[in-house]
Amino acid sequence: MTSASACETGTTVLVVEDDVLTRIAVAEYLRDCGFRVIEASGGLEGKTVLQQGPEIDVLFADARLAGDDNGFALASWARRHRPSLLVILSAGLSRKSEAAAQLCSRKQTSPLPASHLRERIEGMRVRHGRIPNDRRKPRAAYR
């Protein structure tokens, strides 16, 4: 499947992200763009969906998933078992926002800007008491 045909009507995207707030925001953003979205909280769950779930057209995964089933391992597995699957790996909030916006731009003429998604995730993190990594105070060294 080409990247252009992966974004036709009825396209299903599997979002694999271990940070729940980021996963929710990315999934909602992609739904607003007209995609059907299935969410998975890690590589093992993502692999299970790809094996047993409905037909998936696009895998949108966090490259930095925790554990042995990280994003790179999941992408490698998906390439071997589902070679026609469009795989999008991203790390960091800005890159995830840009990747989601690029995917949406293939489906819509004027998708929401990447900054919209990034600001939404940052707002959700603040509301839930999660301080962004770049604003945390350094921890004191253990003695």
C-alpha positions as CSV (number, residue, x, y, z in Angstrom):
1,M,0.0,0.0,0.0
2,T,1.4,3.4,-0.9
3,S,1.4,6.3,1.5
4,A,-1.2,8.0,-0.6
5,S,-3.6,5.1,-0.7
6,A,-3.1,4.6,3.0
7,C,-5.0,7.8,3.6
8,E,-8.2,7.1,1.6
9,T,-11.7,7.0,3.1
10,G,-12.0,4.3,5.8
11,T,-8.3,4.3,6.7
12,T,-7.6,2.7,10.1
13,V,-4.6,4.0,12.1
14,L,-3.2,2.1,15.1
15,V,-1.7,4.5,17.6
16,V,0.8,2.9,19.9
17,E,1.9,5.2,22.7
18,D,2.7,4.4,26.3
19,D,2.0,7.9,27.6
20,V,-1.8,7.9,28.0
21,L,-2.3,11.7,27.7
22,T,-0.2,11.8,24.5
23,R,-2.0,8.7,23.1
24,I,-5.5,10.2,23.8
25,A,-4.6,13.5,22.2
26,V,-3.0,12.0,19.1
27,A,-5.9,9.6,18.6
28,E,-8.5,12.4,18.9
29,Y,-6.5,14.6,16.5
30,L,-6.4,11.8,13.9
31,R,-10.1,11.1,14.4
32,D,-10.8,14.8,13.8
33,C,-8.9,14.3,10.5
34,G,-11.3,11.6,9.6
35,F,-9.3,8.4,10.4
36,R,-10.6,5.4,12.3
37,V,-8.2,5.0,15.2
38,I,-7.4,2.1,17.5
39,E,-5.2,2.7,20.5
40,A,-2.6,0.5,22.1
41,S,-0.5,1.3,25.2
42,G,2.7,-0.6,24.2
43,G,4.5,-2.7,21.7
44,L,3.1,-6.0,22.8
45,E,-0.5,-4.7,22.7
46,G,0.2,-3.1,19.3
47,K,1.5,-6.4,18.0
48,T,-1.6,-8.2,19.3
49,V,-3.9,-5.8,17.5
50,L,-1.9,-6.2,14.3
51,Q,-2.2,-10.0,14.6
52,Q,-5.8,-10.4,15.8
53,G,-7.6,-7.1,15.3
54,P,-9.2,-5.4,12.3
55,E,-7.3,-4.5,9.2
56,I,-4.8,-1.7,10.0
57,D,-3.6,0.7,7.3
58,V,-1.2,2.9,9.3
59,L,1.0,2.2,12.3
60,F,1.7,5.4,14.2
61,A,4.1,4.5,17.1
62,D,6.3,6.1,19.6
63,A,9.9,5.2,18.8
64,R,10.7,5.2,22.6
65,L,8.2,2.7,23.9
66,A,9.4,1.1,27.1
67,G,10.6,-2.4,27.2
68,D,11.8,-5.0,24.7
69,D,8.8,-4.2,22.4
70,N,9.9,-0.7,21.8
71,G,8.8,1.3,18.7
72,F,11.7,0.1,16.6
73,A,11.1,-3.5,17.4
74,L,7.4,-3.1,16.7
75,A,8.1,-1.4,13.3
76,S,10.6,-4.1,12.4
77,W,8.1,-6.8,13.3
78,A,5.4,-5.0,11.3
79,R,7.6,-4.7,8.2
80,R,8.2,-8.5,8.3
81,H,4.6,-9.5,8.9
82,R,2.7,-6.7,7.3
83,P,4.9,-5.3,4.5
84,S,2.2,-3.2,3.0
85,L,1.6,-1.3,6.3
86,L,2.6,2.4,6.4
87,V,4.7,2.8,9.5
88,I,5.3,6.2,11.1
89,L,7.7,6.2,14.1
90,S,8.2,9.4,16.0
91,A,9.8,10.5,19.3
92,G,9.3,13.8,21.2
93,L,6.2,15.9,21.3
94,S,7.1,18.2,18.4
95,R,7.9,15.3,16.1
96,K,4.7,13.4,17.0
97,S,2.7,16.6,16.4
98,E,4.4,17.2,13.0
99,A,4.0,13.5,11.9
100,A,0.3,13.5,12.8
101,A,-0.3,16.8,11.0
102,Q,1.5,15.4,7.9
103,L,-0.7,12.3,8.0
104,C,-3.8,14.5,8.2
105,S,-2.6,16.7,5.4
106,R,-2.8,13.7,3.1
107,K,-6.5,13.4,3.9
108,Q,-7.7,17.0,4.4
109,T,-6.9,20.1,2.5
110,S,-6.6,22.2,5.7
111,P,-5.9,20.1,8.7
112,L,-5.4,21.5,12.2
113,P,-1.8,22.7,12.6
114,A,0.8,20.6,14.4
115,S,1.0,23.3,17.1
116,H,-2.7,22.7,17.9
117,L,-1.9,19.1,18.9
118,R,1.3,20.0,20.7
119,E,-0.4,22.7,22.8
120,R,-3.3,20.3,23.6
121,I,-0.9,17.6,24.9
122,E,1.0,20.2,26.9
123,G,-2.3,21.5,28.4
124,M,-3.4,18.0,29.3
125,R,-0.1,17.3,31.0
126,V,-0.3,20.6,33.1
127,R,-3.9,19.8,34.1
128,H,-2.9,16.3,35.3
129,G,0.1,17.6,37.2
130,R,2.7,16.3,34.8
131,I,5.5,18.8,34.3
132,P,7.1,18.7,30.9
133,N,10.7,17.3,30.9
134,D,12.2,20.6,29.8
135,R,10.7,22.4,32.8
136,R,11.7,20.0,35.5
137,K,14.3,21.0,38.1
138,P,17.4,18.7,38.0
139,R,17.5,16.1,40.7
140,A,20.2,16.2,43.3
141,A,22.9,13.7,42.8
142,Y,22.8,10.6,45.1
143,R,25.6,10.7,47.7
